[in-house]
Amino acid sequence: MEHLAHVRSPLVLLTAPYDSEATSLINQVAERVGAHLVPCRTAPVAGRVLQRRLTILDEMPAASPYEAAQQLLAEARASSPDEQPLLLSIGTVELLDQDSSAVVDVLLREQRAGVIMTCASQTRLSFRYSRPMQGPRGLTVELAELSEAEFRSLLHEVLGAAPTSTLGDYLWAITSGAAGGLRTAAQVGLNEGWISIRGSVSAMSHPPAWMDRLTAAEMLARLRQDLGTAAVELLRRVAVGERTALREFTYDADTRDALFWMAEAGLLVITGGYVHLNRPILRHPLVLSAGATNPAAANSPASLPNTARPTNTTAPANTGPTTKTGPTTKTGPSPSRALHQAATAETPSDTTIMQAAAAHLDRGLLEQARFLAAGLAEHDPRRICLTASVQAVSGAPRTALHTLEGIEDPQAATLRSFIRGALRSSPDPEDTSLAELSARLHVFDDYQPQQYIEAFPAAPVDTPVSPAAVPTPTVEVPSAGDESLVDVDLLIRASRAALDAYAAALADQSERADASWRAATATPLAQLPILAAGWVIERLGMSRIFNDPGAELFPQGWFDGESPERRLFYALTLQGQRLLQDLVCGVETEQLRQQTQDLWNQFEAGLPIGALSRRFMEAMDQSIAGSRSAELDGPPELLPLGLSSTFRDATIDSVVLLGWLLRAPLSELADTIEEVFQRSYQVPGMRRTALRCLLLRRGAEMPAQLLQVTIDYARRAQVKAEVLAAAELLADRQSRERVLGQPVPGRPGLRFCSAPQPPAADRQELIEAASIELLSAREGEIAKHLMAGAGAADVATDLHISVRTVHTHVRNIYRKLDVSSRMQLRARLAQRQASR
């Protein structure tokens, strides 16, 4: 602004990526310095991909560049008040044709007005405008991409509500941090309902479908206005090809130049000799809409210049259902091309439909997978299996099993076995569809891990394919004839290793847990079927928390190649595990409260939750005396241990035990430690985690005698010697300051909390204890399930009654006990138990 205000006839070159809102910035700057801004209109050049031309030249076809420049200045001056300085704005100046560039040269020489030009890259302009830019009039400004903090701040401003971390991460991923893309995505999310605003918080209510044709048309119209039809068609070729060889775009200079400009502008990425879109948000309108020419021939050899004819238009890839050992030759269309064909009234073959639907399912684009599968016959087993997979991934495994009932098909048998044994935790001991995995699932018990360890000794795990040998899954093209939904061998291998790592961590078999964890994470997550991804993440993450919480939960780069939509299906699981990791590692309570509140906001808004549950959230909140703890209207024992013995119950119980230890008064802590020690006797990993967490979070506030008792219990629980040695220093007041808030020597991921654990929040006795005798036997049984956090569907399954009957009983329970929520019900029952 200072340059524009104090320099006569200033010249500014603003370098900015596409969609970074450079125009908006120019308008604001011009307004602040009091300049009259006049945009110089341009239009695409017919027959060229990206070249543009000043419209003044078409209005004066016989004029020389000098005459055109004079006319442009005259029109601008006529519209400008006399007292305001004149500022001409020229967009994407590097794309102008020769005649237009000559006009710009005249404008710069005349020095009768300020000129501000925008470009995506200075490489094309470094020679042409080097002299005026280096003079006193010249100023070069580079508009950098937004940082993540700036992006979230802008998102807060656009939505008018603070975004959850999950929402911010997703929009960042699909827009690559572009401000214009953020505004577009936020508006689409509000219109389509996958962004919800509650009070002062915005969150994701469900994964987006990206199937709205009107939205696609609006986004495409904006692209055409900015870049022109020919450039949009080039982008479409890249989008439907997904990962196309660079050589396919180098047969004529115009296309090649346009391609490299798009890469410089941030629209495309060129890496390893291949081209793909850099901003996933653009893929959907490009793929779902018809092209300006025949979409079937948009990327065919016939559409390229006669100078060459490529024989392969897409990178070699593979997504077959068997073990991968290397790339295969592409023999079918890419999944995006198949979706493009189906969306533009073409009819792909059944094999192509199935391949594309499976690929979109694995990318987390469930509605696009459904749309493709609708092209198969209604009773086709392939369509039924895909529908069941979508239901299971969406968080409805029981519905998926119902969908698969009576289907005699190998894929259906595999899906039934995994959904029943892994996702529903009720394996059939006679089921052999998943080979040894079925037997392991049947034997394993979260509360008796030693049985599993003895039944299945540690054995060498198969070495997975090197990640470098397999292309990124988001751009793979299936082989012809491959119609499997999942790679069964990979599913079994990864699930077996994850289960083994979790069981070994619970049983305090550290070396075995590490070995299985490394085996499971040797295969990039993007290669695992989405059906198993969340299940594997849950067990691997908890194995790390129980075994070595100070280390990273997952290896660096393990999530590379994941599509933004796929990540949404385990986003809450990851956030919950990282929160629990921070709790047991000694992160300060205030920071944990902020993270917990963010997780609460997203949890209550939506998204698949995996093993995360409201009981987990309440137990975590209770452990850190969070804001929600004040809403619990009963004693600290309000959160009971689980009624069942599933992974979800074990995860919740580990947090409940932590809550008992962290919230117990110091006068009762020794008795509480003994109770926790006994309750977790058969789960050494859980016991060790609880005692280590107690030392890290409350060691500083314990008197010397109680601290020594706690250290003795921790030593019996096999807490590492480095932690015990550091804890002993807490008894000495002079040594304590050197320990608090600092990493534990030898265990840098662990630290002792410097702030004391906050006291329990004050609770208001809103209701008096009620008599459980008011309830019938069945109602009392249902009340116990509700108190433990079970849903109506879970209660119906356990008690072998219908969901409607459960709802009727719940209404009667609420009426008899005069409560209006499950939380008040827990309070009444807990108060009754406490009074006894």
C-alpha positions in Angstrom: 0.0 0.0 0.0 2.9 2.4 0.8 4.3 1.8 -2.7 1.0 2.5 -4.4 0.4 5.6 -2.3 3.8 7.3 -2.7 5.2 6.2 -6.1 4.1 7.9 -9.3 2.6 5.5 -11.8 3.6 2.5 -9.7 4.1 -1.0 -11.3 3.3 -4.0 -9.1 3.6 -7.6 -10.1 1.7 -9.9 -7.8 2.6 -13.6 -8.0 -0.1 -15.9 -6.6 -1.3 -19.5 -7.0 -4.7 -20.0 -8.7 -7.7 -19.4 -6.4 -5.6 -17.5 -3.8 -8.0 -14.5 -4.0 -5.4 -12.1 -5.5 -8.2 -10.1 -7.1 -9.9 -9.6 -3.7 -6.6 -8.5 -2.2 -6.1 -6.0 -5.1 -9.6 -4.5 -4.6 -9.0 -4.0 -0.9 -5.6 -2.4 -1.4 -6.9 0.0 -4.1 -9.8 1.0 -1.8 -7.4 1.7 1.1 -5.0 3.8 -0.9 -7.9 5.7 -2.5 -7.1 4.6 -6.1 -9.7 4.1 -8.8 -9.2 0.5 -9.9 -10.1 -0.4 -13.5 -9.8 -4.1 -14.5 -8.5 -4.7 -18.1 -10.9 -7.3 -19.5 -9.5 -10.4 -21.2 -11.1 -13.4 -23.0 -9.8 -16.8 -24.1 -8.2 -17.1 -27.5 -10.1 -19.6 -29.7 -8.1 -22.7 -30.6 -5.6 -22.2 -27.7 -5.7 -24.0 -24.4 -4.8 -21.1 -22.0 -3.9 -18.1 -24.0 -5.9 -14.9 -23.4 -6.4 -11.6 -25.2 -7.4 -8.1 -24.2 -10.9 -7.5 -25.3 -10.0 -4.0 -26.4 -8.2 -5.5 -29.4 -11.3 -7.3 -30.5 -13.3 -4.1 -30.1 -10.7 -2.2 -32.3 -9.6 -4.9 -34.8 -7.6 -2.5 -36.9 -5.9 -0.6 -34.1 -2.2 -0.8 -33.4 -1.0 -1.7 -29.8 -0.3 2.1 -29.2 -3.9 3.0 -30.3 -5.4 0.2 -28.2 -3.4 1.3 -25.2 -4.5 5.0 -25.6 -8.1 3.9 -25.9 -7.8 1.8 -22.8 -6.4 4.7 -20.9 -9.0 7.1 -22.2 -11.9 4.8 -21.2 -10.4 4.2 -17.7 -9.8 8.0 -17.2 -13.4 8.7 -18.3 -14.8 6.5 -15.6 -12.4 7.8 -12.9 -13.0 10.8 -10.7 -10.5 13.6 -11.3 -9.1 13.5 -7.8 -8.4 9.8 -7.7 -5.3 8.2 -9.0 -5.8 5.6 -11.8 -4.8 2.0 -11.2 -5.1 -0.6 -14.1 -5.4 -4.3 -13.1 -4.3 -7.0 -15.6 -4.9 -10.6 -14.5 -2.7 -13.6 -15.5 -0.5 -11.4 -17.6 1.8 -14.3 -18.5 -1.0 -15.9 -20.5 -1.6 -12.9 -22.8 -1.0 -13.3 -26.5 1.6 -11.2 -28.4 -0.7 -8.4 -29.3 -2.0 -8.0 -25.8 1.5 -8.1 -24.4 2.5 -5.3 -26.8 -0.4 -3.2 -25.4 0.8 -3.8 -21.9 4.3 -2.7 -22.9 2.8 0.6 -24.2 0.9 1.1 -20.9 4.1 0.6 -18.9 6.1 3.1 -21.1 3.4 5.8 -21.0 3.4 6.0 -17.2 0.0 7.7 -17.2 -1.5 5.2 -14.7 -0.4 2.7 -12.1 -0.5 -0.9 -13.3 -0.9 -4.0 -11.1 -0.4 -7.3 -12.8 -1.0 -10.8 -11.5 0.6 -14.1 -12.6 0.9 -17.6 -11.3 4.7 -17.8 -11.9 7.4 -15.2 -12.7 9.4 -17.7 -14.8 7.6 -16.6 -18.0 7.9 -12.9 -17.2 11.4 -12.6 -15.8 12.9 -11.4 -19.1 10.1 -9.3 -20.5 9.4 -7.1 -17.5 12.8 -7.3 -15.8 13.9 -3.8 -16.5 10.7 -1.9 -15.4 10.3 -4.1 -12.4 13.9 -3.4 -11.2 13.4 0.4 -11.5 11.9 2.7 -8.8 8.4 2.1 -10.1 8.6 -1.6 -9.8 7.5 -3.8 -6.9 7.3 -7.6 -6.9 5.0 -9.2 -4.3 4.6 -13.0 -3.8 1.4 -14.1 -2.3 2.3 -17.3 -0.4 -0.1 -20.1 0.3 -1.9 -19.9 3.6 -0.4 -21.6 6.6 -2.6 -24.0 8.4 -3.2 -21.5 11.2 -4.2 -18.8 8.7 -6.4 -21.3 6.9 -8.3 -22.2 10.1 -8.6 -18.5 11.0 -10.1 -17.8 7.5 -12.4 -20.8 7.9 -13.6 -19.5 11.2 -14.3 -16.1 9.5 -16.1 -17.7 6.6 -18.3 -20.0 8.7 -18.8 -17.6 11.6 -18.0 -20.5 14.0 -14.8 -22.1 15.2 -14.1 -25.3 13.1 -13.2 -28.6 14.7 -9.8 -30.0 13.9 -11.4 -32.7 11.7 -13.3 -30.2 9.6 -10.2 -28.0 9.2 -8.0 -31.0 8.3 -10.5 -32.2 5.6 -11.0 -28.8 4.0 -7.2 -28.2 4.0 -6.7 -31.6 2.3 -9.2 -31.1 -0.5 -8.3 -27.4 -1.3 -4.5 -27.6 -0.7 -4.9 -24.5 1.4 -6.3 -22.2 -1.4 -8.5 -19.4 0.0 -10.9 -19.4 -2.9 -11.3 -23.2 -2.7 -11.9 -22.9 1.1 -14.8 -20.5 0.5 -16.3 -22.8 -2.2 -15.9 -25.9 -0.1 -17.4 -24.3 3.0 -20.4 -23.0 1.0 -21.0 -26.4 -0.6 -20.7 -28.1 2.8 -23.3 -25.8 4.3 -25.6 -26.2 1.4 -25.4 -30.0 1.3 -25.5 -30.4 5.1 -22.1 -32.1 5.7 -21.0 -29.0 7.6 -23.1 -28.2 10.7 -23.0 -25.2 12.9 -24.0 -25.5 16.6 -23.6 -22.3 18.6 -20.1 -21.1 18.1 -18.7 -24.4 16.7 -18.7 -25.8 13.2 -18.1 -29.5 12.5 -18.6 -32.3 10.0 -21.9 -34.0 10.3 -21.2 -36.8 7.8 -18.8 -37.5 5.0 -19.7 -35.6 1.8 -21.3 -37.5 -1.1 -19.9 -35.3 -3.9 -22.7 -36.3 -6.2 -24.7 -33.1 -6.6 -24.9 -32.2 -10.3 -25.9 -28.6 -9.6 -22.9 -28.0 -7.4 -20.7 -29.6 -10.0 -22.1 -27.3 -12.7 -21.5 -24.2 -10.6 -17.9 -25.1 -9.7 -17.2 -25.9 -13.4 -18.7 -22.6 -14.6 -16.3 -20.8 -12.3 -13.4 -22.7 -13.7 -14.5 -22.0 -17.3 -14.8 -18.3 -16.5 -11.3 -18.2 -15.0 -9.4 -20.5 -17.4 -11.5 -21.0 -20.5 -13.2 -24.1 -21.9 -10.1 -25.6 -23.5 -8.2 -25.5 -20.2 -11.1 -27.1 -18.4 -11.1 -29.9 -20.9 -7.4 -30.4 -20.3 -8.1 -30.6 -16.5 -10.8 -33.1 -17.2 -8.4 -35.3 -19.1 -6.2 -35.3 -16.1 -9.0 -35.9 -13.7 -10.6 -38.9 -15.4 -7.2 -40.4 -16.2 -6.2 -40.0 -12.5 -2.5 -40.5 -13.0 -1.5 -40.0 -16.5 1.9 -40.2 -18.1 3.4 -36.8 -18.7 4.4 -37.8 -22.3 0.7 -37.9 -23.3 0.6 -34.1 -22.9 3.8 -33.2 -24.7 2.7 -33.8 -28.4 2.1 -30.2 -29.0 3.6 -27.1 -27.5 0.3 -25.4 -26.6 -0.8 -28.3 -24.4 2.6 -28.7 -22.9 2.8 -25.1 -21.9 -0.7 -25.1 -20.5 0.1 -28.2 -18.4 3.2 -26.7 -16.9 1.4 -23.4 -16.2 -1.3 -25.3 -14.3 1.4 -27.0 -12.3 3.0 -23.7 -11.4 -0.5 -22.3 -10.5 -1.0 -25.2 -8.1 -3.8 -27.0 -10.0 -1.7 -30.0 -11.0 1.2 -32.0 -9.7 3.9 -33.5 -11.9 5.9 -36.1 -10.2 7.7 -39.2 -11.3 6.8 -38.6 -14.9 3.0 -38.6 -14.2 0.4 -35.9 -13.8 -2.5 -35.7 -11.4 -4.8 -33.1 -9.8 -3.4 -31.2 -6.9 -6.8 -30.2 -5.5 -9.2 -33.1 -4.9 -12.2 -30.7 -4.7 -11.8 -30.1 -8.5 -12.0 -33.8 -9.3 -15.7 -34.1 -8.6 -17.2 -31.4 -10.9 -14.7 -32.5 -13.7 -15.6 -36.2 -13.5 -19.3 -35.8 -13.0 -19.9 -33.4 -15.9 -19.9 -34.0 -19.6 -17.1 -32.5 -21.6 -17.3 -30.0 -24.4 -16.5 -32.8 -26.8 -17.4 -36.5 -26.8 -16.4 -37.5 -23.2 -15.5 -41.0 -24.4 -12.9 -39.6 -26.7 -11.6 -36.9 -24.4 -8.4 -38.7 -23.7 -8.3 -41.0 -26.7 -5.3 -41.1 -29.1 -7.6 -39.6 -31.8 -7.9 -36.4 -29.8 -4.1 -35.8 -29.8 -2.1 -34.3 -32.6 -1.1 -36.4 -35.6 2.5 -36.1 -34.7 2.3 -39.1 -32.4 -0.1 -41.7 -31.2 0.3 -43.0 -27.7 -0.5 -46.6 -27.0 -1.1 -46.3 -23.2 -2.7 -43.3 -21.6 -2.6 -44.1 -18.0 0.2 -45.1 -15.6 0.6 -48.8 -14.9 -1.2 -49.7 -11.7 -2.9 -52.6 -9.9 -5.7 -52.9 -7.4 -6.2 -56.7 -7.7 -7.5 -58.8 -4.8 -4.5 -61.0 -4.5 -1.0 -60.3 -3.0 0.7 -57.6 -5.0 4.2 -58.0 -6.2 4.5 -55.3 -8.7 2.7 -53.1 -11.2 0.5 -54.7 -13.9 -0.4 -53.5 -17.3 -3.4 -51.3 -17.5 -6.2 -53.0 -19.4 -9.3 -51.1 -18.3 -10.4 -47.6 -17.7 -9.6 -45.7 -14.5 -12.2 -45.7 -11.8 -12.8 -42.0 -12.4 -13.3 -42.6 -16.1 -15.8 -45.3 -15.4 -17.7 -42.8 -13.1 -17.5 -40.2 -15.8 -19.0 -42.6 -18.3 -21.8 -43.6 -16.0 -22.5 -40.0 -15.1 -22.7 -38.9 -18.7 -25.2 -41.5 -20.0 -22.6 -44.0 -21.2 -22.9 -47.6 -20.2 -19.6 -49.2 -18.9 -19.4 -53.0 -18.7 -20.4 -54.8 -15.5 -16.7 -55.7 -14.9 -15.7 -52.0 -15.2 -18.6 -50.9 -13.0 -17.6 -53.4 -10.3 -13.9 -52.4 -10.4 -14.7 -48.7 -10.3 -17.2 -49.1 -7.5 -14.7 -51.1 -5.4 -12.1 -48.4 -6.0 -14.4 -45.6 -4.9 -15.5 -47.6 -1.8 -11.8 -47.9 -0.8 -11.3 -44.2 -1.3 -14.2 -43.4 1.1 -16.5 -42.1 -1.7 -19.4 -44.3 -0.6 -22.2 -42.5 -2.5 -20.2 -42.6 -5.7 -19.6 -46.3 -5.1 -23.4 -46.8 -4.6 -24.1 -44.8 -7.8 -21.8 -47.1 -9.8 -23.2 -50.3 -8.3 -26.7 -49.2 -9.3 -25.6 -50.1 -12.8 -25.6 -53.8 -11.9 -28.6 -56.0 -11.7 -30.6 -55.6 -8.4 -30.0 -59.2 -7.3 -26.4 -59.4 -8.6 -24.2 -60.8 -5.7 -21.5 -58.3 -6.5 -23.9 -55.4 -6.0 -25.2 -56.9 -2.7 -21.7 -57.4 -1.4 -20.8 -53.8 -2.3 -23.9 -52.5 -0.6 -23.1 -54.5 2.5 -19.5 -53.2 2.5 -20.8 -49.6 2.3 -23.1 -50.3 5.3 -20.3 -51.8 7.3 -17.9 -49.0 6.6 -20.6 -46.5 7.5 -20.8 -47.9 11.0 -23.7 -50.4 10.5 -22.2 -53.9 10.6 -25.4 -55.4 11.9 -27.3 -54.1 8.9 -24.5 -55.3 6.6 -24.9 -58.9 8.0 -28.6 -58.7 7.4 -28.0 -57.6 3.8 -25.7 -60.6 3.2 -28.1 -63.2 4.6 -28.7 -66.0 2.1 -26.1 -64.9 -0.4 -24.1 -67.9 -1.6 -21.0 -66.3 -2.9 -17.3 -66.5 -1.9 -17.1 -62.7 -1.5 -20.2 -62.7 0.7 -18.8 -65.5 2.9 -15.6 -63.5 3.4 -17.4 -60.3 4.2 -19.8 -62.1 6.6 -16.9 -63.7 8.4 -14.9 -60.5 8.9 -17.9 -58.4 9.8 -19.2 -60.9 12.3 -15.8 -61.9 13.8 -13.9 -58.5 13.7 -16.4 -55.7 13.5 -19.1 -57.4 15.6 -16.8 -59.3 18.0 -18.8 -62.5 17.7 -16.8 -64.9 15.6 -18.1 -68.3 14.5 -15.6 -71.0 15.7 -16.5 -73.2 12.7 -16.0 -70.4 10.1 -13.0 -71.0 7.9 -13.5 -68.1 5.4 -10.6 -66.1 7.0 -8.4 -69.1 7.7 -6.4 -68.7 10.9 -7.7 -65.2 11.6 -11.1 -66.7 12.4 -9.6 -69.0 15.0 -7.6 -66.2 16.6 -10.7 -63.9 16.8 -12.6 -66.8 18.5 -9.9 -67.4 21.1 -9.0 -63.8 21.9 -10.5 -62.1 25.0 -9.5 -58.5 25.8 -9.6 -59.4 29.5 -7.7 -62.6 29.3 -5.0 -62.0 26.7 -2.7 -64.7 28.1 -5.0 -67.4 26.6 -4.4 -66.0 23.2 -0.6 -65.8 23.8 -0.5 -69.4 24.8 -2.7 -70.6 22.0 -0.8 -68.8 19.2 2.9 -68.5 19.9 4.9 -65.7 18.2 5.8 -66.7 14.7 7.6 -64.9 11.8 5.2 -62.6 10.0 5.1 -62.6 6.2 7.0 -59.6 4.7 4.5 -57.4 2.9 5.3 -55.8 -0.5 7.6 -52.8 -0.3 5.5 -49.6 -0.5 7.8 -48.3 -3.2 6.8 -51.2 -5.5 3.1 -50.3 -5.5 1.6 -47.1 -6.9 -0.5 -44.8 -4.8 -3.9 -46.4 -4.3 -5.8 -43.2 -5.0 -4.7 -43.4 -8.6 -4.7 -47.1 -9.4 -6.5 -48.8 -12.3 -7.8 -52.3 -11.8 -6.8 -55.1 -14.0 -9.4 -56.5 -16.4 -11.5 -59.3 -14.9 -10.7 -58.4 -11.3 -14.0 -57.9 -9.5 -13.0 -58.6 -5.8 -14.0 -56.0 -3.2 -11.0 -56.8 -0.9 -7.6 -58.3 -1.1 -8.3 -61.3 1.2 -4.7 -62.2 1.7 -3.8 -58.7 2.7 -6.9 -58.4 4.9 -6.0 -61.5 6.8 -2.3 -60.7 7.2 -2.8 -57.1 8.4 -5.7 -58.0 10.8 -3.7 -60.9 12.2 -0.7 -58.8 12.9 -2.8 -56.0 14.4 -4.6 -58.4 16.7 -1.4 -60.0 17.7 0.2 -56.7 18.6 -2.8 -55.7 20.7 -2.9 -59.0 22.5 0.8 -59.0 23.2 0.6 -55.4 24.6 -2.2 -56.4 26.9 -0.3 -59.4 28.1 2.9 -57.4 28.6 4.8 -59.2 25.9 6.7 -56.1 24.8 9.0 -57.6 22.2 6.2 -59.5 20.5 4.0 -56.5 20.5 6.7 -54.4 18.8 7.4 -57.1 16.2 3.7 -57.5 15.3 3.2 -53.7 15.2 6.1 -53.3 12.8 4.8 -56.1 10.6 1.3 -54.6 10.5 2.6 -51.1 9.7 5.1 -52.3 7.0 2.2 -52.1 4.5 0.9 -48.6 4.0 -2.5 -48.0 5.3 -3.8 -46.8 1.9 -3.3 -50.4 0.6 -5.5 -52.0 3.2 -9.2 -52.4 2.4 -11.3 -49.6 4.0 -13.4 -52.3 5.6 -10.5 -53.2 7.9 -8.6 -49.9 8.1 -10.4 -48.5 11.2 -10.3 -51.9 12.9 -6.6 -52.2 12.4 -5.9 -48.6 13.5 -7.8 -49.2 16.7 -5.8 -52.2 17.7 -2.4 -50.9 16.6 -2.9 -47.6 18.4 -4.0 -49.2 21.6 -1.1 -51.7 21.5 1.3 -48.7 21.3 -0.5 -46.9 24.2 -0.3 -50.0 26.4 3.2 -51.0 25.3 5.2 -47.9 24.6 3.0 -44.7 24.8 6.0 -42.4 24.6 6.7 -43.4 21.0 4.7 -42.5 17.9 1.4 -44.4 17.6 2.1 -45.0 13.9 5.2 -44.7 11.8 6.0 -41.6 9.8 4.4 -41.8 6.3 2.1 -44.7 7.1 -1.0 -42.6 6.2 0.5 -41.3 2.9 -1.7 -41.9 -0.1 -4.9 -41.8 1.8 -7.7 -39.9 0.2 -9.2 -37.1 2.3 -12.6 -38.8 2.3 -11.2 -42.1 3.5 -9.5 -40.4 6.4 -12.9 -39.2 7.7 -13.9 -42.8 8.5 -11.2 -43.1 11.2 -10.6 -39.5 12.1 -12.4 -39.7 15.5 -10.7 -43.0 16.3 -7.3 -41.4 15.7 -8.2 -38.3 17.7 -9.4 -40.3 20.6 -6.3 -42.5 20.7 -4.0 -39.5 20.5 -5.9 -37.9 23.4 -5.6 -41.0 25.5 -1.9 -41.2 24.6 -1.4 -37.6 25.8 -3.2 -38.4 29.0 -1.0 -41.4 29.9 2.2 -39.5 28.8 1.7 -36.6 31.2 0.6 -33.8 28.9 -0.7 -30.9 31.0 -4.3 -31.0 31.9 -5.3 -27.6 30.4 -4.1 -28.8 27.0 -6.0 -32.0 27.3 -9.2 -30.1 28.1 -8.9 -28.2 24.9 -8.3 -31.4 22.9 -11.2 -33.1 24.7 -13.6 -30.3 24.0 -12.7 -30.4 20.3 -13.3 -34.1 20.2 -16.6 -33.7 22.0 -17.7 -31.1 19.4 -16.9 -33.4 16.5 -18.3 -36.5 18.3 -21.7 -34.9 18.8 -21.9 -33.6 15.3 -21.4 -36.9 13.5 -19.0 -39.0 11.4 -18.4 -42.7 11.9 -17.0 -43.3 15.4 -15.6 -46.8 15.3 -15.0 -48.1 18.8 -15.3 -44.6 20.2 -18.3 -44.2 22.4 -20.0 -41.7 24.7 -18.9 -43.7 27.7 -15.3 -43.3 26.5 -15.8 -39.5 26.1 -17.4 -39.2 29.6 -14.6 -41.3 31.2 -12.0 -39.2 29.5 -13.7 -36.0 30.6 -13.9 -37.3 34.1 -10.2 -38.1 34.2 -9.2 -34.5 33.4 -12.1 -32.8 35.3 -13.3 -31.4 32.0 -16.3 -29.1 31.5 -18.7 -32.0 30.9 -17.9 -33.5 34.3 -20.0 -30.9 36.0 -23.0 -32.3 34.2 -22.7 -35.7 35.9 -25.2 -35.6 38.7 -23.9 -38.4 40.8 -20.8 -39.6 42.7 -17.5 -40.4 41.0 -18.5 -44.1 40.6 -21.1 -42.9 38.1 -19.1 -44.4 35.2 -19.1 -48.2 35.8 -16.9 -50.8 34.2 -18.2 -52.5 31.0 -20.9 -55.2 31.1 -19.3 -57.0 28.2 -15.8 -57.9 27.2 -15.2 -56.4 23.7 -12.5 -54.1 22.5 -14.7 -51.1 23.1 -15.3 -52.2 26.7 -11.6 -52.8 27.3 -10.7 -49.3 25.9 -13.4 -47.7 28.1 -12.4 -49.6 31.2 -8.8 -48.5 30.8 -9.9 -44.9 30.9 -12.4 -45.5 33.7 -9.6 -47.0 35.8 -7.4 -44.0 35.1 -10.3 -41.8 36.2 -10.6 -43.6 39.5 -6.9 -43.1 40.2 -6.7 -39.5 39.0 -9.8 -38.2 40.8 -9.6 -40.2 44.1 -8.8 -38.1 47.2 -5.3 -38.6 48.5 -6.7 -40.1 51.7 -8.3 -42.9 49.6 -5.7 -43.2 46.9 -3.9 -46.2 48.4 -7.1 -48.2 48.6 -8.1 -47.2 45.0 -4.7 -48.3 43.7 -5.2 -51.7 45.3 -8.6 -52.0 43.8 -7.3 -51.1 40.3 -4.4 -53.4 40.7 -6.8 -56.3 41.5 -9.3 -55.5 38.8 -6.6 -55.4 36.1 -4.7 -58.4 37.4 -5.2 -60.5 34.3 -4.4 -57.6 31.9 -0.8 -56.6 32.8 -0.6 -54.0 30.0 -3.6 -52.1 31.3 -2.4 -52.3 34.9 1.1 -51.0 34.0 -0.4 -48.1 32.0 -2.7 -47.1 34.9 0.1 -47.0 37.5 2.5 -45.2 35.2 -0.1 -42.6 34.4 -0.8 -42.1 38.1 2.9 -41.4 38.8 3.2 -39.0 35.9 0.1 -37.0 36.6 -0.2 -37.0 40.4 3.3 -37.9 41.7 4.1 -34.2 42.4 1.1 -33.8 44.8 1.7 -37.0 46.8 3.2 -37.0 50.3 6.5 -39.0 50.5 4.9 -42.0 52.1 2.1 -42.3 49.6 4.5 -41.7 46.8 6.6 -44.6 47.9 3.6 -46.9 48.1 2.6 -45.9 44.6 6.2 -46.5 43.3 6.1 -50.0 44.9 2.8 -50.8 43.2 4.2 -49.5 39.9 7.3 -51.6 40.3 5.1 -54.7 40.7 3.3 -53.6 37.6 6.6 -53.7 35.6 6.7 -49.9 35.0 10.1 -49.1 33.4 13.0 -48.3 35.7 13.6 -44.9 34.2 10.2 -43.7 35.2 10.5 -45.1 38.7 13.9 -43.5 39.2 12.6 -40.1 38.1 9.5 -40.6 40.4 11.7 -41.2 43.4 13.2 -37.7 42.9 9.8 -36.1 43.5 10.1 -36.9 47.2 13.0 -34.5 47.4 11.7 -30.9 47.1 15.0 -29.6 45.6 15.1 -32.4 43.0 11.4 -32.0 42.2 11.8 -28.8 40.2 14.3 -30.6 37.9 11.8 -33.3 37.2 8.4 -31.6 36.8 7.5 -30.7 33.2 10.6 -32.2 31.8 11.0 -35.4 29.7 11.8 -38.5 31.7 15.5 -39.4 31.1 15.6 -42.3 28.7 11.8 -41.9 27.9 11.5 -38.5 26.1 7.9 -39.0 25.3 6.9 -39.1 29.0 6.9 -36.3 31.5 5.7 -35.5 35.0 2.8 -32.9 35.1 3.9 -29.7 36.7 0.4 -28.5 37.5 -1.5 -30.5 40.2 -4.5 -32.6 39.1 -7.6 -30.4 39.5 -10.2 -31.3 42.2 -13.4 -33.0 41.3 -16.0 -30.6 39.9 -18.9 -29.6 42.2 -22.0 -31.6 41.5 -25.5 -30.6 42.3 -27.8 -33.2 43.7 -30.7 -32.4 41.4 -32.7 -35.5 42.2 -33.1 -37.8 45.2 -32.2 -41.4 45.1 -35.0 -43.5 43.6 -36.0 -47.0 44.3 -34.9 -49.6 41.8 -37.8 -51.7 43.0 -40.1 -49.5 40.9 -38.8 -51.3 37.8 -39.7 -54.7 36.6 -37.1 -57.4 36.2 -36.8 -56.8 32.4 -36.7 -53.0 32.9 -34.0 -53.3 35.6 -32.0 -55.4 33.2 -32.4 -52.8 30.4 -31.5 -50.0 32.8 -28.2 -51.7 33.7 -27.4 -51.9 30.0 -28.3 -48.3 29.5 -26.2 -47.3 32.4 -23.2 -49.0 30.8 -23.7 -47.0 27.6 -25.3 -49.7 25.4 -27.5 -48.5 22.6 -31.0 -49.7 21.9 -29.9 -52.0 19.1 -27.2 -53.6 21.3 -29.8 -54.1 24.1 -32.2 -55.7 21.7 -29.6 -58.1 20.4 -28.3 -59.1 23.9 -31.8 -59.7 25.3 -33.3 -61.1 22.1 -36.1 -58.6 21.8 -37.0 -56.0 19.2 -35.7 -52.5 19.2 -39.3 -51.2 19.4 -39.8 -53.2 22.6 -36.6 -51.7 24.0 -37.9 -48.2 23.3 -41.1 -49.0 25.1 -39.3 -50.2 28.2 -37.0 -47.1 28.1 -40.1 -44.8 28.1 -41.5 -46.7 31.1 -38.2 -46.6 33.0 -38.0 -42.8 32.4 -41.6 -42.4 33.6 -41.2 -44.5 36.7 -38.0 -42.9 37.8 -39.0 -39.4 36.7 -35.9 -38.8 34.6 -35.6 -37.3 31.1 -32.2 -38.5 30.0 -29.8 -41.4 30.2 -27.4 -39.2 32.3 -30.1 -38.6 34.9 -30.9 -42.3 34.9 -27.3 -43.1 35.7 -27.3 -40.5 38.4 -30.3 -42.1 40.1 -29.0 -45.6 39.9 -25.6 -44.6 41.0 -26.9 -42.7 44.0 -29.0 -45.7 45.0 -25.9 -47.9 44.9 -23.9 -45.3 46.9 -26.6 -45.1 49.5 -26.5 -48.8 50.0 
